Amino acid sequence: MKFTKMHGCGNDYIYVDGAQEQVSKDRKPEIVRRLSDRHFGVGGDGVIFINPSREADFEMEMYNMDGSRAEMCGNGIRCVAKFVYDKGLTDKTSISVISCGKIKYLDLNIEGGRVSTVKVNMGSPILKAADIPVLSEKEEVIGEQIEVDGRTYEMTCVSMGNPHAVIFMDEVSDLPLEKIGPSFENHKRFPNRINTEFVKILDDENVEMRVWERGTGETLACGTGACAVAAACVRNGLTKDGVTVKLLGGSLQIKWDREADLIYMTGPAVTVFEGEIEI
């Protein structure tokens, strides 16, 4: 099977042209786990199959490292745009990509005949607790307390097509994420598990973030997480509508157009290498 290793701010995935490489649905979880293994496989935060689509220009079929299906990945979808343009699968600089039934619209910035950065219309943030989902007696979870491993945190929950819990803290650099991350992910209040962002406010236009992604663990970046953080910052009155989210792997520019209720994410997409592997 031919593949391309790509990353957005260090959030790395293995990309496969689903039109050329035929893999049965029942085999994909096991193949994803094997390919994602950083010691015995290619290594990555998961695998993304890029398929033909009738509803959009392309379909993004995304899997986490553990073989579970994921609804959306902001860094991943930018790399999908780079993949299809750089490989000549499209000559359009504005494309649509569907993932789990939801269509996103992307604008490609071209430099030297290749995609360098991508702006994605990530849609409207979902704040209703039942739709995220998160168990709560309130309609929206904003600054609500949650107890994890004997400690009480305040969380704001947002869905960007996948669920996020945003935790504001005074410092995030020394967090033992490998310990508390799984406890958040599998907490009883999150029926579908949760992605958790731990955020330090730098000023009203800049924040620092670390993320624990469900099914994967800590990653260097999370695009949907950065969008969720921006929405949570605004809802808590902590930043302006436009914010730079600084992640371990780089920075993303996030803008919440409050009038249209749309969140836009702009960031890089990078090809690392290509290869072929027996499956």
C-alpha positions in Angstrom: 0.0 0.0 0.0 1.4 3.4 -1.0 1.1 6.2 1.7 2.2 9.7 2.4 3.3 10.9 5.9 2.2 14.4 6.6 1.7 16.7 9.5 0.0 20.0 10.6 1.9 21.6 13.5 3.4 18.2 14.4 0.0 16.5 14.5 1.1 13.7 12.1 -1.0 11.2 10.1 -0.5 8.6 7.4 -2.4 9.5 4.3 -3.7 6.9 1.8 -5.4 7.5 -1.5 -8.6 5.5 -1.0 -9.3 5.5 -4.8 -6.1 3.7 -5.5 -5.7 1.5 -2.4 -8.6 -0.8 -1.7 -8.8 -1.8 1.9 -11.9 -3.5 3.4 -13.7 -1.7 6.3 -13.3 -4.6 8.7 -9.5 -4.7 8.2 -8.9 -0.9 8.6 -8.8 -0.7 12.5 -6.1 -3.4 12.7 -4.2 -1.9 9.8 -4.4 1.6 11.3 -3.0 0.3 14.7 -0.1 -1.4 12.9 0.7 1.6 10.6 0.5 4.1 13.5 2.9 2.3 15.7 6.0 4.4 16.0 8.3 1.5 16.6 7.0 -1.3 14.3 5.0 0.7 11.8 5.2 4.0 9.9 4.4 6.0 13.0 1.7 8.6 13.4 -1.3 9.9 15.4 -3.6 7.9 13.1 -4.4 7.1 9.5 -6.5 9.2 7.0 -8.0 7.7 3.9 -8.8 10.2 1.2 -11.8 8.9 -0.8 -14.0 10.0 -3.7 -17.3 11.6 -2.7 -20.6 12.4 -4.3 -21.5 15.1 -1.7 -18.1 17.0 -1.7 -14.9 17.1 -3.7 -13.3 14.5 -1.4 -14.1 12.4 1.7 -11.8 12.3 4.7 -12.1 8.9 6.4 -10.1 9.4 9.6 -8.9 6.9 12.3 -7.2 7.4 15.6 -4.0 5.6 16.5 -6.1 3.0 18.4 -8.1 2.1 15.3 -11.3 4.0 16.4 -13.0 6.2 13.9 -12.9 10.0 14.5 -15.3 12.5 13.2 -13.0 15.4 12.4 -9.4 16.6 12.6 -8.5 20.2 11.8 -4.8 19.5 11.2 -5.7 16.4 9.2 -8.1 18.1 6.9 -5.5 20.8 6.0 -3.2 18.0 5.0 -5.9 16.4 2.9 -6.1 19.7 1.0 -2.4 19.7 0.4 -2.4 16.0 -0.6 -5.1 16.4 -3.3 -3.7 19.6 -4.8 0.0 18.7 -4.7 -0.7 15.3 -6.3 -2.9 16.8 -9.1 -6.2 15.3 -7.9 -7.6 18.8 -8.2 -6.6 22.1 -9.6 -9.0 24.1 -7.5 -7.8 26.3 -4.7 -11.2 26.2 -2.9 -12.4 22.7 -2.1 -15.0 20.9 0.0 -14.2 17.8 2.1 -16.8 15.6 3.9 -16.1 13.6 7.0 -18.7 11.6 8.9 -21.4 13.4 6.9 -20.2 16.9 7.7 -18.8 19.1 4.9 -16.0 21.6 5.5 -14.8 24.3 3.0 -11.1 25.0 2.5 -9.1 27.8 0.9 -5.6 26.8 -0.2 -2.7 29.1 -0.2 -0.3 28.2 -3.0 3.5 28.9 -3.0 5.8 27.6 -5.7 3.1 25.4 -7.1 2.5 23.6 -3.7 0.1 24.2 -0.8 1.8 26.0 2.1 -1.1 26.9 4.4 -4.9 26.2 4.4 -7.8 28.2 5.8 -10.7 26.0 6.9 -14.3 27.0 7.6 -14.7 24.7 10.6 -18.4 25.6 11.0 -20.3 26.6 14.1 -19.2 25.6 17.6 -21.7 23.4 19.3 -22.3 24.5 22.9 -25.4 22.5 23.9 -24.4 19.9 26.4 -26.6 17.1 25.0 -25.2 17.6 21.5 -21.5 17.5 22.5 -22.2 15.2 24.4 -21.5 15.9 28.1 -23.7 15.0 31.0 -24.8 18.1 32.8 -27.9 19.6 34.4 -27.2 22.8 32.5 -27.9 23.5 28.9 -24.4 24.7 28.3 -21.2 23.7 30.2 -19.3 26.9 30.8 -16.9 27.1 33.7 -18.5 24.1 35.3 -16.8 22.0 37.9 -15.6 18.5 37.3 -13.7 16.2 39.7 -10.9 14.1 38.2 -8.6 11.9 40.3 -9.6 13.7 43.4 -9.0 17.2 42.1 -11.6 19.8 41.0 -11.2 21.5 37.7 -13.4 24.0 35.8 -14.3 23.0 32.3 -16.0 24.6 29.3 -17.3 22.0 26.7 -17.5 22.6 23.0 -18.0 20.3 20.0 -16.4 21.1 16.7 -17.8 17.9 15.2 -16.0 16.0 17.9 -16.2 16.6 21.7 -13.8 18.8 23.7 -13.4 19.8 27.3 -11.4 23.0 27.8 -9.6 23.5 31.1 -8.1 26.9 31.9 -5.0 26.8 34.1 -2.2 29.1 35.4 0.5 26.8 33.9 0.4 23.9 31.5 4.1 23.2 30.8 4.6 20.9 33.7 1.3 19.0 33.6 1.6 15.2 34.0 -0.7 14.7 31.0 0.0 11.0 30.6 -1.6 10.5 34.0 -4.6 12.9 34.0 -5.3 12.7 30.3 -6.8 9.2 30.3 -8.9 10.1 33.4 -10.5 13.0 31.6 -10.9 11.0 28.4 -12.8 8.1 30.1 -14.7 10.1 32.7 -18.3 9.1 33.2 -19.6 12.5 32.2 -18.5 12.0 28.6 -20.6 9.3 26.9 -18.4 9.3 23.8 -15.1 10.0 25.6 -13.5 13.4 25.3 -10.6 15.4 23.9 -9.2 17.6 26.6 -7.4 20.9 26.2 -5.3 22.5 29.0 -5.0 26.2 28.3 -2.9 29.1 29.7 -4.1 32.6 28.8 -1.1 34.7 27.7 -3.1 37.8 26.7 -6.3 38.6 24.9 -4.9 37.5 21.6 -2.6 34.6 22.5 -3.0 31.4 24.4 -0.9 28.3 25.1 -2.4 24.9 24.9 -1.6 21.2 25.4 -4.0 18.5 24.4 -4.9 14.9 25.2 -6.7 13.4 22.2 -9.1 10.5 22.8 -7.9 7.3 21.2 -4.4 8.7 20.7 -2.9 10.5 23.8 -1.0 13.7 23.9 -0.3 15.1 20.4 1.7 18.1 19.3 -1.4 19.9 18.0 -5.1 19.5 17.6 -6.9 21.8 15.1 -10.5 21.1 16.3 -9.1 21.5 19.8 -7.7 24.9 19.0 -11.1 26.0 17.6 -12.8 24.7 20.7 -10.3 26.7 22.9 -11.0 29.9 20.9 -14.7 29.4 21.4 -14.3 28.7 25.1 -12.0 31.7 25.6 -14.6 34.0 24.1 -17.5 32.4 26.0 -15.6 33.0 29.2 -14.6 36.6 28.3 -10.9 35.8 28.3 -9.8 36.8 24.7 -10.9 38.6 21.6 -12.7 36.7 18.8 -9.4 36.2 17.0 -6.7 34.4 18.8 -3.3 32.7 18.1 -3.2 29.2 19.7 0.3 28.2 20.5 0.7 24.4 20.6 3.8 22.2 21.1 4.1 21.7 17.3 3.4 25.3 16.2 0.7 27.9 16.1 -2.7 28.1 14.6 -4.7 31.3 13.8 -8.3 30.9 14.9 -11.1 33.4 14.3 -14.7 33.2 15.5 -17.0 35.2 13.2 -19.7 35.8 15.8 -22.1 37.4 13.3 -22.0 34.4 11.0 -21.3 32.0 13.9 -18.5 30.4 12.0 -15.0 29.5 13.2 -12.1 29.8 10.8 -8.7 28.0 11.3 -5.6 28.9 9.3 -2.4 26.9 9.6 0.4 24.9 7.8 0.3 21.5 6.1 3.6 19.7 5.5 4.6 16.6 3.6 7.3 14.6 5.4 7.9 11.5 3.1 6.2 8.9 0.9 6.6 5.2 0.9 5.0 1.8 0.3 4.3 -0.9 2.9 2.9 -4.4 2.8 -0.5 -4.8 4.6 
